[in-house]
Amino acid sequence: MTDRIGNVTRQRYGQLVTRAKELIAQVSRAQFALGDMALEIEPMRAVGGSMPNGTDDLFTVTESLQLFADDIGVERRTVEDWRYTANRWPKERRKEGVSFTVHRILASVVDEDERWAAIEDAPFNPRTGARQWTPDGAKRVVGQRVEHPVTVDEKVQAVTDLTRDDEVAAQVAAGLFKRPEVTEHVTPAERMRVVTELTRDDTVAQQVTTDLLRRPTVARSVMRDDSARMLVNRAQFDNSEETRERIRETTPAIRKIEHTIEYLDLVGSCHSFVATLGRLVPQLRGQEFTDDERETVRRQIGRVRAAADWLEGALDNGEFTLDEQLTQLLKGE
C-alpha cells in the first residue's frame, strides 16, 4: 500500500480529513441556519404561496425568496433547497456529523417516522470498513441514481442514462457486440430479439439471410424447421379457407426448402469425403496393408466410384431413382 495519497503522506491526509469534517459540520450548521431563516421569511404552506386569493400581500413565495437570495448573493434555487431541507428536518431531528447534503437527499423520504429512522441507520462503507453516510449511500436509500455506481443494476442504469441519445446508443451497441466476452453472456432470446430489431429493414434482412445460408450447418438446421409442415397437418382439424390459402402459399416454399436441404447435404457429403481423404492419405505413407485390407479398400473404392458415376448420370438426365443393382452395391451386398 502506498504511503501517500495525492501529494501528502497518509498521516497528513488523516489530519486534513479530520479538519475537513469539522468544516463540513460548520457548513451544514450554516446551511440549516440559512434554511431556517428562509422558513422564517416564508414558512412552508399549501400550494398557492404567500398570497392566497383575496389578500393584499405584495410578494409571492418566489418573489420573497428571490429577494432574499439576491440580498445575500446566492441563487434562489439554493435558498429554496435550504428552506426545503430545513423544513423536512426540524432542529431536534438533525443528525450531528451527517452532512447537509445527506439530509437533503433523505428529505425525500415521505413518511416522517421512516425518515427519522433512516438517518440513524448509516450504511456500511466497504472502503472504510465502517458504517457512515455518503451521498451515494443516501441515494441508494431513496432510489436515486448514484454518482459512482457499484452494483450491476447501478452500472446498467448509468449506461442507460448515458445512451439516451440514439446516435450514442448505436455506437455503444456496435462496439459492445464486437466483444466476444460480452456477447457470450447474452441469452439466446435476447440475441434473437436484437437480430429481429436490426433486420426490420428488408435490405439488411436480405443480406443477413444470404450470409447465413452460405453456412451449410446453419442453413440445414434452419431449413429443417417443420413449422410449414405443421401448417399442412393443421388442415386435418381446421379446413377453413384461410388455412387452405396459407397452405397454397406455403407449399412452394416447402418444396424449395426441401430442395435446398438435399442440395446442401449432397454438397456437404462430397466435401466431407474429399476432406477426409485429404486428411488420411498423407498419413498412409510407408504403411503396408495385408491382402484382405487391400481388397476391402478396393471394394469400398468401387462402391464410391459406382455411386459417383450414378450421381453424375442422374444430374445429367434428372433421374434420381436408384436401380436394384446400385442399391445392393451401396449396401455392400
C-alpha positions in Angstrom: 0.0 0.0 0.0 1.4 3.4 -0.9 2.3 5.7 1.9 1.0 8.8 0.1 -2.4 9.9 -1.0 -2.1 12.5 -3.7 0.7 14.8 -2.8 0.6 14.2 1.0 1.5 11.5 3.4 -1.2 9.3 5.0 -0.6 10.9 8.3 -1.2 14.4 6.8 -4.2 13.1 4.9 -5.7 11.9 8.1 -5.2 15.3 9.6 -6.8 17.0 6.6 -9.8 14.7 6.8 -10.3 15.5 10.5 -10.2 19.2 9.8 -12.4 18.8 6.7 -15.1 17.0 8.8 -15.1 19.9 11.3 -15.6 22.4 8.4 -18.3 20.3 6.8 -20.1 20.3 10.2 -19.8 24.0 10.3 -21.1 24.3 6.7 -24.0 22.0 7.5 -25.0 24.1 10.5 -24.7 27.2 8.4 -26.9 25.8 5.7 -29.5 24.7 8.1 -29.4 28.1 9.8 -29.9 29.7 6.4 -32.8 27.3 5.7 -34.4 28.3 9.0 -34.1 32.0 8.0 -35.8 31.3 4.7 -38.5 29.4 6.5 -39.0 32.4 8.8 -39.4 34.7 5.8 -41.7 32.2 4.0 -43.0 29.3 6.1 -44.0 26.2 4.2 -47.6 26.4 3.3 -50.2 25.0 0.9 -49.7 25.4 -2.9 -50.5 29.0 -3.8 -47.7 30.7 -2.0 -48.0 33.6 0.5 -50.6 35.4 -1.5 -53.9 33.5 -1.3 -56.9 34.9 -3.2 -58.4 37.9 -1.5 -55.3 39.2 0.3 -53.3 42.3 -0.3 -49.8 40.7 0.2 -47.2 42.3 -2.0 -45.0 39.2 -2.6 -45.4 35.7 -3.6 -43.2 32.9 -2.1 -41.0 33.0 -5.2 -40.6 36.8 -5.1 -39.8 36.8 -1.4 -37.2 34.1 -1.7 -35.7 35.7 -4.8 -35.3 39.0 -2.9 -33.6 37.1 0.0 -31.3 35.3 -2.4 -30.3 38.5 -4.2 -29.6 40.3 -1.0 -27.2 37.6 0.3 -25.7 36.9 -3.2 -26.8 33.3 -4.0 -29.2 31.6 -6.4 -32.8 31.4 -5.5 -32.7 27.7 -6.1 -30.1 27.4 -3.4 -32.3 29.2 -0.9 -35.2 27.0 -1.9 -33.0 24.0 -1.3 -32.0 25.2 2.2 -35.6 26.0 3.1 -37.0 22.7 1.9 -34.3 20.7 3.8 -34.7 22.7 7.0 -38.4 22.2 6.9 -38.1 18.4 6.4 -35.5 18.2 9.3 -36.7 20.0 12.4 -33.8 21.0 14.7 -34.3 18.1 17.1 -34.1 15.6 14.2 -30.9 16.8 12.6 -28.1 14.3 12.9 -24.8 15.8 14.1 -21.8 14.6 12.0 -24.0 13.9 8.9 -23.7 16.4 6.1 -26.4 18.8 4.9 -26.2 17.0 1.5 -27.2 13.7 3.0 -30.0 15.3 5.0 -31.2 16.9 1.7 -31.3 13.6 -0.1 -33.0 11.7 2.7 -35.6 14.6 2.9 -37.4 12.9 0.1 -38.5 10.0 2.4 -42.2 10.8 2.6 -43.0 9.2 5.9 -41.6 11.1 8.9 -41.0 8.1 11.1 -39.2 6.3 8.3 -37.1 9.5 7.7 -36.1 9.7 11.3 -35.2 6.0 11.4 -33.3 6.1 8.1 -30.8 8.7 9.2 -30.0 6.6 12.3 -29.1 3.6 10.2 -26.0 4.6 8.2 -25.0 2.0 5.5 -21.8 0.0 5.6 -18.9 1.5 3.6 -16.7 -1.3 2.3 -13.8 1.1 1.6 -13.5 2.3 5.2 -14.9 -0.8 6.9 -17.3 1.4 8.9 -21.0 2.5 8.8 -21.1 6.0 7.6 -23.2 8.2 5.3 -22.2 9.3 1.9 -24.3 11.0 -0.8 -24.4 7.8 -2.8 -25.4 5.8 0.3 -28.3 8.2 0.9 -29.3 8.0 -2.8 -29.5 4.2 -2.6 -31.9 4.5 0.3 -34.3 6.7 -1.6 -33.8 5.0 -5.0 -32.0 7.8 -6.8 -29.2 7.3 -9.4 -25.8 7.3 -7.7 -22.8 9.2 -8.9 -20.4 6.2 -8.5 -22.2 3.0 -9.5 -21.1 -0.2 -7.8 -23.7 -2.9 -8.3 -24.6 -4.3 -11.7 -28.0 -2.7 -11.6 -26.4 0.7 -10.8 -24.0 0.4 -13.7 -26.7 -0.6 -16.1 -28.8 2.4 -15.1 -25.7 4.7 -15.6 -25.2 3.3 -19.1 -28.9 3.6 -19.9 -28.8 7.3 -18.8 -25.7 8.0 -20.9 -27.1 6.3 -24.0 -30.5 8.0 -24.2 -29.2 9.7 -27.4 -29.9 7.3 -30.2 -26.6 8.1 -32.0 -24.6 7.4 -28.9 -26.6 4.2 -28.2 -26.0 2.9 -31.7 -22.2 3.4 -31.5 -22.0 1.8 -28.0 -24.1 -1.2 -29.0 -22.0 -1.7 -32.1 -18.8 -1.6 -30.0 -20.2 -4.0 -27.4 -21.2 -6.6 -29.9 -17.6 -6.7 -31.2 -16.5 -8.1 -27.8 -17.0 -11.9 -27.7 -16.7 -11.9 -23.9 -19.8 -9.7 -23.8 -21.9 -11.4 -26.4 -21.4 -14.8 -24.7 -23.3 -13.6 -21.7 -26.3 -12.5 -23.8 -29.1 -15.1 -23.7 -30.3 -16.7 -27.0 -33.7 -15.0 -26.5 -32.0 -11.6 -26.2 -29.8 -12.2 -29.2 -32.9 -13.2 -31.2 -34.7 -10.0 -30.2 -31.7 -7.9 -31.2 -31.3 -9.6 -34.6 -35.1 -9.2 -35.2 -34.9 -5.5 -34.4 -31.8 -5.0 -36.6 -33.2 -6.8 -39.6 -36.5 -5.0 -39.8 -35.0 -3.2 -42.9 -35.6 -5.5 -45.8 -32.2 -4.8 -47.4 -30.4 -5.7 -44.2 -32.5 -8.8 -43.7 -31.8 -10.0 -47.2 -28.0 -9.6 -46.8 -28.0 -11.3 -43.4 -30.1 -14.2 -44.7 -27.8 -14.6 -47.7 -24.7 -14.7 -45.4 -26.4 -17.2 -43.1 -27.4 -19.5 -45.9 -23.8 -19.7 -47.0 -23.1 -21.6 -43.8 -24.3 -25.1 -44.6 -24.7 -26.2 -41.0 -26.8 -23.2 -40.2 -28.9 -23.5 -43.3 -29.6 -27.1 -42.8 -30.7 -26.6 -39.2 -32.9 -23.7 -40.1 -34.5 -25.2 -43.1 -35.4 -28.4 -41.3 -37.8 -26.3 -39.2 -41.1 -28.1 -39.8 -43.4 -25.2 -39.0 -44.6 -25.2 -42.6 -45.4 -28.9 -42.4 -47.3 -28.3 -39.2 -49.5 -25.9 -41.2 -50.4 -28.7 -43.6 -51.1 -31.0 -40.6 -53.4 -28.4 -39.2 -55.7 -28.7 -42.2 -56.8 -32.1 -40.7 -58.5 -30.2 -37.9 -59.0 -26.7 -39.5 -60.2 -26.9 -43.1 -61.0 -23.2 -43.3 -60.4 -21.2 -46.5 -57.8 -19.2 -44.6 -55.8 -22.3 -43.8 -56.1 -23.7 -47.3 -54.9 -20.4 -48.7 -51.9 -20.4 -46.4 -51.1 -24.0 -47.5 -51.2 -23.0 -51.1 -48.9 -20.1 -50.4 -46.6 -22.2 -48.3 -46.3 -25.4 -50.4 -43.9 -23.9 -53.0 -41.7 -22.7 -50.1 -41.7 -26.1 -48.5 -40.6 -27.7 -51.8 -37.9 -25.1 -52.2 -36.7 -25.7 -48.7 -36.6 -29.4 -49.2 -34.6 -29.0 -52.4 -32.1 -26.7 -50.7 -31.7 -29.1 -47.8 -30.9 -32.0 -50.1 -28.6 -29.9 -52.2 -26.7 -28.8 -49.1 -26.5 -32.4 -47.8 -25.2 -33.6 -51.2 -22.6 -30.9 -51.5 -21.6 -31.3 -47.9 -21.2 -35.1 -48.3 -18.9 -34.6 -51.3 -16.9 -32.0 -49.4 -16.7 -34.2 -46.4 -15.4 -37.2 -48.4 -12.7 -35.2 -50.1 -11.7 -33.5 -46.9 -11.4 -36.9 -45.1 -9.2 -38.3 -47.9 -7.1 -35.2 -47.8 -6.5 -35.8 -44.1 -5.9 -39.5 -44.1 -4.0 -40.2 -47.3 -0.8 -38.3 -46.3 -0.7 -40.4 -43.1 -0.6 -43.7 -45.1 2.9 -43.1 -46.4 5.2 -46.0 -45.6 2.4 -48.2 -44.3 1.8 -51.8 -45.6 -1.5 -53.5 -45.9 -2.5 -57.2 -45.9 -4.2 -58.7 -48.9 -7.5 -58.7 -47.1 -7.1 -55.0 -46.2 -6.2 -54.1 -49.7 -9.2 -56.0 -51.0 -11.5 -54.3 -48.6 -10.3 -50.8 -49.6 -10.7 -51.7 -53.3 -14.2 -52.8 -52.7 -15.1 -49.6 -50.9 -13.5 -47.5 -53.7 -15.6 -49.5 -56.2 -18.7 -48.5 -54.3 -17.7 -44.9 -54.2 -16.9 -44.9 -57.9 -20.2 -46.6 -58.8 -22.1 -44.1 -56.6 -20.3 -41.2 -58.2 -20.9 -42.4 -61.7 -24.6 -42.9 -61.0 -24.9 -39.4 -59.4 -23.2 -37.8 -62.4 -25.6 -39.6 -64.8 -28.6 -38.6 -62.6 -27.6 -35.0 -62.7 -27.4 -35.1 -66.5 -30.8 -36.7 -67.1 -32.7 -35.7 -63.9 -33.5 -39.3 -62.9 -32.7 -39.9 -59.3 -34.3 -43.3 -58.8 -31.9 -46.0 -57.6 -31.9 -49.2 -59.5 -31.7 -52.6 -57.7 -28.1 -53.3 -58.6 -26.8 -49.9 -57.4 -28.9 -50.2 -54.2 -27.3 -53.6 -53.4 -23.8 -52.2 -54.2 -24.3 -49.2 -51.9 -25.5 -51.6 -49.2 -22.4 -53.7 -49.7 -24.3 -56.7 -50.9 
